[in-house]
Amino acid sequence: MSETGLPGNTLAVAEEASQPQTGRRRMLLNMGPQHPSTHGVLRLQLELDGETIVTCRPDIGYLHTGIEKEFEVKTYQQAVTLTDRVDYLAPLSNNLGWALAVEKLLQIEIPPQAQWMRVMLTELTRLNSHLVWLGTHAIDIGAMSVFLYCFREREDILRIFEMFSGQRMMTSYFRIGGLALEPPRGWQKRVKAFIDVFPSRVDEYENLLSNNPIWLGRTKGVGRISLEDMLDWGVTGPMLRGAGLKIDTRKDQPYTSYEKFDFEVPTKTENDVYARYQIRIEEMRQSSRIIRQALEGMPAGPWKADAPHVVLPDREKMKTQMEALIYHFKIVTEGFRVPEGEVFQVIESPRGELGYYVVSDGTTNAYRVHMRTPSFGNLQATSTMVEGTLIADVIAAIGSMDFVLGDTDR
Amino acid sequence: MLPDNLRERAVAAAVEAFDGDAIQGGKYEREELTLDIAPAKIASVCGFLKYDQKFIRLSTVTAVDRYPAEPRFEVVYHLHSIERNERLRLKARISGAQPEIETVTTVWRGANWYEREVFDLFGIRFTGHPDLRRIMMPDDWEGYPLRKDYPITGTRV
């Protein structure tokens, strides 16, 4: 800690800032960590010359919870619950990344119904995440009512999650080897009811925003950053697609049978906040296409893998078969052993590239888990993005990154 | 030395042709290629991979603590080439007595925070890093939480 009680190089910046260089005094402004538009606990140290930003230093770590350390003392199946809490706006994407990584180490086959169900629910998660983004981003910029519309649809999605898993947010529904529970009776009706109206709801958001002069004024031409800079800083996801790069792990390195679905990867070349908004709107339409395909073509069959040493046996079998009871006891008391090795499983989360690096030493706990989270990489580009622009645009610019601090700090 | 079974992998062969001493080993498992790179050569190999082999993205930098084995730390780099649609893992093994390795921020600016995180949580120093300070933990924190000899629980405050 420095003498000011503020961590890091704050003091150095303040001294530097107080030196008159252009004949005017520069001002040091701390935006956050409790600023509402930083969506959590991000702190930006801004050095201002009038209203222009000279330097911007993002300061993260306020939400660091040591999740990667926690992974080392949980069994593989227990650790699913940790992944929910990393990116709490897209819990199922994180469940999926973790499950796929461990399944790759175990080399077990997941039955088609479970795969399609995973696709459908991760796409619902993408909608959920984009809706929160759109609502809060609009509030930041000053359009209050959009939030209420977005949260109306989000509520429907959360109710679907609750129907499947019993939980609205921390679902933990994807387990290693398949799903946590059998899909509930009547889920098709609920999902169909939602997906029938959702595209018209997206039109509604667009009616509110796409031609709104205030929205256009606040977002067009704002938050520009070159594609080269973004790739260099490690930015991924809709930000890159907003700069014209057609990149999407679902297409490039398909997982969970995404190759069987028909969808487009939208791109824009304007590379500003408005383009990123358009990308996410279009992604919502594409996701609802995927959900409809999953709903209509859902294969029948088992929803968990045929791997008795990993997947808990059916209740009925436990009462009639000795082996099932033994497996149940073993899995619950000590977990299952995973062969030695390492994998880096990448999926496309709503925010960009989400990678799970899992190192196994052959025991029931992971030896080391590292999460390559999209928010962490995206946030690094903040300085390049906002330096030289006006302070009023910072809110729009960082909002367009769609970061989650739980995802950044882990 | 590059293991014989990896010679057919274009990237592995290219790195060996670039600098034969840089590769200390490697493996191809579960459809993922790993190359063990001599720690002293890491920045030059990364530069070669980025500018010559089109691995323009650094996905992440992290570390694994093999305590009490020596060399204790593995610094792990995940690279991604959009053009080749390939991923590559590099590993550099460094000693626990003096955990130090050259920075790759000279190749990708985005390595900045990743290396700071590894420094913060493992205590590995990256020489030549422009801004090497803690990122997750408070500045006055003692110890490196992700090391294997760091306890998982602490005393009650």
Chai-1 contact restraints between the chains, C-beta under 6 A:
chainA,res_idxA,chainB,res_idxB,connection_type,confidence,min_distance_angstrom,max_distance_angstrom,comment,restraint_id
A,M1,B,D139,contact,1.0,0.0,6.0,A-B,restraint_1
A,M1,B,D140,contact,1.0,0.0,6.0,A-B,restraint_2
A,P7,B,D139,contact,1.0,0.0,6.0,A-B,restraint_3
A,G61,B,I135,contact,1.0,0.0,6.0,A-B,restraint_4
A,G61,B,M136,contact,1.0,0.0,6.0,A-B,restraint_5
A,H64,B,M136,contact,1.0,0.0,6.0,A-B,restraint_6
A,K69,B,P145,contact,1.0,0.0,6.0,A-B,restraint_7
A,K69,B,L146,contact,1.0,0.0,6.0,A-B,restraint_8
A,V73,B,I152,contact,1.0,0.0,6.0,A-B,restraint_9
A,K104,B,R30,contact,1.0,0.0,6.0,A-B,restraint_10
A,L231,B,I56,contact,1.0,0.0,6.0,A-B,restraint_11
A,L231,B,R57,contact,1.0,0.0,6.0,A-B,restraint_12
A,D232,B,W108,contact,1.0,0.0,6.0,A-B,restraint_13
A,D232,B,R109,contact,1.0,0.0,6.0,A-B,restraint_14
A,D232,B,G110,contact,1.0,0.0,6.0,A-B,restraint_15
A,W233,B,R109,contact,1.0,0.0,6.0,A-B,restraint_16
A,W233,B,G110,contact,1.0,0.0,6.0,A-B,restraint_17
A,G234,B,G110,contact,1.0,0.0,6.0,A-B,restraint_18
A,D252,B,N85,contact,1.0,0.0,6.0,A-B,restraint_19
A,G341,B,E29,contact,1.0,0.0,6.0,A-B,restraint_20
A,V343,B,R30,contact,1.0,0.0,6.0,A-B,restraint_21
A,F344,B,H78,contact,1.0,0.0,6.0,A-B,restraint_22
A,V359,B,V64,contact,1.0,0.0,6.0,A-B,restraint_23
A,R368,B,V64,contact,1.0,0.0,6.0,A-B,restraint_24
A,H370,B,T62,contact,1.0,0.0,6.0,A-B,restraint_25
A,R372,B,S59,contact,1.0,0.0,6.0,A-B,restraint_26
A,R372,B,T60,contact,1.0,0.0,6.0,A-B,restraint_27
A,Q380,B,G110,contact,1.0,0.0,6.0,A-B,restraint_28
A,Q380,B,W113,contact,1.0,0.0,6.0,A-B,restraint_29
